[in-house]
Amino acid sequence: MKKIVITILALLFIPAMAGAVVDELTLQGGHNIEVNGMTFIVTGLVDDMVIDTTTATFTLSTDSTVTIKSNDRYTLPVSLSGSDLSCGTSYSQKTITGSQGSSLVFTPDGTVCTGTVGGGADPVTSSPGGGAAVTPPPVTPTTPTTTTGAVTATSGGGGETTLTTDESTTAGVSLPIGAVTASTNIIVTTESQATVTGSRPAPSSRSIVGGYVYDFSATSGGEDVNTFQETATLTFTYTDEQISGLNESNLRVFYWKESTSQWVALVTTVNAETNTITAETDHFTYFAIMGLPEGETEDEEEIIEETTTIIDGDLIRNPNAEGMAQFDIYIVKLVGDKKFKRLILSPHVFESYEHFDKNGNGNPWDDVVDVAQSVMDEQTTSDLVRAVGDSKVYRLTASGDTGTKRWMNMTATQFRAQGSDSDSIYEINATDRNAYTAGVDVTVE
C-alpha cells in the first residue's frame, strides 16, 4: 500500500469525486472530499482512500489517526468507534484511531448536529476570544517508537526501535520520514558472534565488541526491503569491560556486504562519555562493532565506506586507488537494476563534455564524486561505445591517456550470442571516439 498523508490548510480545496481512488497523495495543506453532495475536510495518515457516491472508505496504517471535519456541522457517522463528536458553533469534528489494515467507512447522511458538544468556536477560523483568526500550527506526524527491537515504520512518520541485550547494551535504529514508502516492519535481533563469524570471518586486525552481532531486517507486504529512500541512523552502546584492551577512538560499525563477502566499515561517530557509537546506512544486513587493540593504527587498506547514493550520469573515482588509477574517472550509467561505469580516457576527453559541468561553475572537475572501492565495484565496467550519429559499436581498450577502438563487426544476434549487453553501450562524442586508435575489428569466428 502507498501512504497518504493528509493535513489541514485553510482555503485549499482539492475535490475527490465519486468513484475516485486516491493513492500516494501527500499534501502540505488539507484535503477536501465530497461525499453524497457534502464537503468534508480529512486529516491524517492512511494507506488508501476510496470515494464513492455515498461513502468514503479509508484503509488505515499502524496506529493511524484520521480526523473528519465538517464546516456545515454534520454528524459524521463512521464504522469504527473513536472520539465523541465535537459539535461547535461553526463546525463538527470526529477523530478515529485504528490499526494497520482496518477499514474506516464514512457514510454522511446530511444530519446536522445540535448544541455545542465538545467545544465552542471553530479552532481554525476563530480565536478563543473572538478576535482575529487563528492559524493552527502544522500537524507533526507521529513517529512510531518502541523499545522491543521491533517497530512498524511509516512513510509519514518514519520509525524508531531499540533492543536491549542481556549484556546491558543496546542496538537501535531510527528511520526518518520518507525512508520507506509503505508500512514496513523493522526488526533488530542478536546472534552470537561465533555463529555469524563462522561463515563471515571478521577482519584479522579487528575484534568484535561484545558477544553479539546484530541482524537488522525490514519487510513490507511480505517482501524484503533492500534499500531505504533516506538514510537510517544506527545507534549502539557498549560497556567499558567490552572494550578493555581496545582503542576506543578507533571503534567502527561494520556491516556484512554479501556481494563481496567481506565486512565493510561505515563512517562512525564514537561518544566515549556515553559509550555510544552511531553510523548511517541505506540498507539492512548484519552489523557489528569492531575495534583495534590499543597501540595499533587503522590499516590503510581497510575499507571505510560512506553511505553514497550514486545516480545516472554521476562522475566517480576512488582517490585511494593505487598508482595512476587514483586519477581514473568513470561516468555511471544506470539501466533498470543494471549499473555500469565507463572510463573517461584523458583530461582532454573529459573537458570535451560540456554537460559534465553540473554545477555550472565552469569547472566540471568539482562534480567528480570520491567513493570507496567497494562503491566502484558495484558498477560493472563497460568498454562498449557508439559515437553520436554513428551506428557502429566499438570495444575500447585504454592504455594511459591513449587507447584502441575495435569495431564490433557482427550482427545484433551475434553481438548478443557472444555475451555482450546492449544496455552497456555508451553514446560518446567525436572527441572521445577519435582519442582512440582504430584496431582490428572484433568478429565472430
C-alpha positions, 0 to 999 in steps of 0.5 A: 500500500502507498501512504497518504498523508493528509493535513489541514490548510485553510482555503485549499480545496482539492475535490475527490469525486465519486468513484475516485481512488486516491493513492500516494497523495501527500499534501502540505495543506488539507484535503477536501472530499465530497461525499453524497453532495457534502464537503468534508475536510480529512486529516491524517495518515492512511494507506488508501482512500476510496470515494464513492457516491455515498461513502468514503472508505479509508484503509488505515496504517499502524496506529493511524489517526484520521480526523473528519471535519465538517464546516456545515456541522454534520454528524459524521457517522463512521464504522469504527468507534473513536472520539465523541463528536465535537459539535461547535458553533461553526463546525463538527469534528470526529477523530478515529484511531485504528490499526494497520489494515482496518477499514474506516467507512464514512457514510454522511447522511446530511444530519446536522448536529445540535448544541455545542458538544465538545467545544465552542468556536471553530479552532481554525477560523476563530480565536478563543476570544473572538478576535482575529483568526487563528492559524493552527500550527502544522500537524507533526506526524507521529513517529512510531517508537518502541523499545522491543527491537521491533517497530512498524515504520511509516512513510509519514512518520518514519520509525524508531526501535531499540533492543536491549541485550542481556549484556546491558547494551543496546542496538537501535535504529531510527528511520526518518520520514520518507525512508520507506514508502509503505508500512514496513516492519523493522526488526533488530535481533542478536546472534552470537558472534561465533555463529555469524563469524563462522561463515563471515570471518571478521577482519584479522586486525579487528575484534568484535565488541561484545558477544553479539552481532546484530541482524537488522531486517525490514519487510513490507507486504511480505517482501524484503526491503533492500534499500531505504529512500533516506538514510537510517541512523544506527545507534549502539552502546557498549560497556567499558569491560567490552572494550578493555584492551581496545582503542576506543577512538578507533571503534567502527560499525561494520556491516556484512556486504554479501556481494563481496563477502567481506565486512565493510566499515561505515563512517562512525561517530564514537561518544566515549562519555556515553559509550555510544557509537552511531553510523548511517546506512541505506540498507539492512544486513548484519552489523557489528562493532569492531575495534583495534587493540590499543597501540595499533593504527587503522590499516590503510587498506581497510575499507571505510565506506560512506553511505553514497547514493550514486545516480545516472550520469554521476562522475566517480573515482576512488582517490585511494586507488593505487598508482595512476588509477587514483586519477581514473574517472568513470561516468555511471550509467544506470539501466533498470537494476543494471549499473555500469561505469565507463572510463573517461580516457584523458583530461582532454576527453573529459573537458570535451563534455560540456554537460559534465559541468553540473554545477555550472561553475565552469569547472566540471572537475568539482562534480567528480564524486570520491567513493570507496572501492567497494562503491566502484565495484558495484558498477560493472565496467563497460568498454562498449561505445557508439559515437553520436550519429554513428551506428557502429559499436566499438570495444575500447581498450585504454592504455594511459591517456591513449587507447584502441577502438575495435569495431564490433563487426557482427550482427545484433544476434551475434553481438548478443550470442557472444555475451555482450549487453546492449544496455552497456553501450555508451553514446560518446562524442567525436572527441572521445571516439577519435582519442582512440586508435582504430584496431582490428575489428572484433568478429565472430569466428 
